[in-house]
Amino acid sequence: KLTRDETTFLKFQTGKLLESQQNFDEASDCYREASRLCPDDWTCPYFRGRVLNKIQDFKEAIRHFERAISLKPSCSEAFFHRGLALIKLNAPQDAIKSFENASKFDPKNSQAFLKRG
């Protein structure tokens, strides 16, 4: 029988594989399950948010990026992808703030700088 950590790892890796195959709904399910098993890990809500962005569920994606940020406040990737979702929801001022945070936590993140500027 697999341990909880092993099950979480397998769910997460399966989600990444499904995402790479563009099976976004199934990938989202795997990330959700991995997040349930390991609620203090920022990576699962971050990856789920990315998948939700890809299927254009921007409000739900933002919720997951915010969860990732609450678990890892310096997560520049979550701020960046949150900004992309906010643009899609026609919230440019909030998107700019998100991109600024992405740049603050990762000054070399030229994508966030370009989106901001």
C-alpha positions in Angstrom: 0.0 0.0 0.0 1.2 3.5 -0.9 1.9 6.1 1.7 0.0 9.4 1.6 3.2 11.2 0.3 3.6 8.6 -2.4 0.0 8.9 -3.4 0.2 12.7 -3.5 3.4 12.5 -5.6 1.7 10.1 -8.1 -1.4 12.2 -8.4 0.7 15.3 -9.0 2.9 13.7 -11.6 -0.1 12.2 -13.3 -1.6 15.7 -13.4 1.6 17.0 -15.0 1.5 14.2 -17.6 -2.1 14.8 -18.4 -1.5 18.5 -18.7 1.3 17.9 -21.1 -1.1 15.9 -23.2 -3.7 18.7 -23.0 -6.1 16.6 -20.9 -6.8 19.6 -18.8 -10.0 18.5 -17.0 -8.3 15.2 -15.9 -5.2 17.1 -14.9 -7.2 19.5 -12.8 -8.8 16.5 -11.1 -5.4 15.0 -10.3 -4.1 18.3 -8.9 -7.3 18.7 -6.8 -6.8 15.3 -5.3 -3.1 15.9 -4.7 -4.0 19.2 -3.0 -6.6 17.5 -0.8 -3.9 15.0 0.3 -1.3 17.7 0.9 -3.2 20.9 1.7 0.0 22.8 2.8 1.8 22.4 -0.5 1.7 25.4 -2.8 2.5 23.5 -6.0 -0.8 21.7 -6.3 -3.1 24.8 -6.3 -0.6 26.6 -8.6 -0.6 23.9 -11.2 -4.4 23.6 -10.9 -4.7 27.3 -11.5 -2.6 27.0 -14.6 -4.8 24.3 -16.0 -7.9 26.3 -15.2 -6.5 29.3 -17.0 -6.0 27.0 -20.1 -9.7 26.0 -20.0 -10.6 29.6 -19.5 -12.1 29.2 -16.0 -10.3 32.4 -14.9 -12.2 33.1 -11.7 -11.5 29.6 -10.3 -7.9 29.9 -11.5 -7.5 33.1 -9.6 -8.8 31.4 -6.5 -6.2 28.6 -6.8 -3.3 31.1 -7.5 -4.4 33.0 -4.4 -4.3 29.8 -2.4 -0.7 29.1 -3.8 0.3 32.6 -2.8 -1.1 32.2 0.7 1.0 29.1 1.1 4.1 30.7 -0.5 3.9 34.5 -0.5 7.0 34.9 -2.7 5.6 32.6 -5.5 6.3 34.9 -8.5 4.8 32.2 -10.9 1.5 32.3 -9.1 1.4 36.1 -9.2 2.3 36.1 -12.9 -0.4 33.6 -13.9 -2.9 35.3 -11.6 -2.2 38.5 -13.6 -2.9 36.7 -16.9 -6.2 35.5 -15.6 -7.0 39.0 -14.3 -6.4 40.4 -17.8 -8.8 37.9 -19.2 -11.4 39.1 -16.7 -10.8 42.7 -17.8 -9.2 43.8 -14.5 -6.1 45.5 -15.8 -5.2 47.4 -12.6 -5.3 44.3 -10.5 -3.3 42.5 -13.2 -0.6 45.2 -13.1 -0.3 44.7 -9.3 0.0 41.0 -9.7 2.7 41.4 -12.4 4.5 43.9 -10.1 4.5 41.3 -7.3 5.8 38.7 -9.8 8.6 41.0 -10.7 9.4 41.9 -7.1 9.8 38.3 -6.1 11.6 37.3 -9.3 13.3 40.4 -10.8 14.6 38.3 -13.8 11.1 37.4 -14.8 11.0 39.5 -17.9 7.6 38.2 -18.9 6.0 39.8 -15.9 7.9 43.1 -16.5 6.8 43.2 -20.1 3.1 42.5 -19.2 3.4 45.2 -16.5 4.9 47.8 -18.6 
